[in-house]
Amino acid sequence: MLPPDQRLFEADLQSAEYRNGVAKGLWGEAEPALRPDNAAWPIVYLWMAAAPRAGAPDRYYVALNLAGYRNVPPTGPFWDPETKQALALAKWPKGKPNSRFAQVFRTDAFSFAGRAFYHPYDRSPLSDHPSWPSEQPHLVWTGAHTIVNYLEEFQSLLTSGDYVGV
């Protein structure tokens, strides 16, 4: 029997909202060959489509720790399916200077750089920013959020005008 957090996640993968994003090519699960051989819950491997940019991939993969899903926010870095490790910081997507994109996907100046996104949906930086829930309540993960909310938030950044490539 699957643990409760994994059952919730698996149910969310069957939701119309998730399947609609898959059908539109916005996101999906990483193919088994692109995951580590020992891949196991609570780490899941997903991808999100990115806007076309010269020299940049058409999708980015993430390795998310979903322990405690939905009550605990996800956390994790971009994933390199070729090396089967966290994506090298030099390969992380870049944004226009001083943009929200550049802030969320920053790779410097915070303790979780390269291991998490600088966003209230991610449990790692959220733990360092107790003021985020009151300052940005619309962006803080709650037990009512699903993996679709997560994917929509970050995939929309990867297709925004602030995304400039690698």
Sequence and secondary structure as in RCSB ss.txt:
>XXXX:A:sequence
MLPPDQRLFEADLQSAEYRNGVAKGLWGEAEPALRPDNAAWPIVYLWMAAAPRAGAPDRYYVALNLAGYRNVPPT
GPFWDPETKQALALAKWPKGKPNSRFAQVFRTDAFSFAGRAFYHPYDRSPLSDHPSWPSEQPHLVWTGAHTIVNY
LEEFQSLLTSGDYVGV
>XXXX:A:secstr
   HHHHHHHHHHTSHHHHHHHHTTSEEE  GGGS TT  TTEEEEEEE    TTS SEEEEEEE TTTTTS  B
  EEETTTTEE  GGGS EE TTSHHHHHT  SSSTTBTTB SSTTSHHHHHH TTHHHH GGGS  TT  HHHH
HHHHHHHHTSTTEEE 
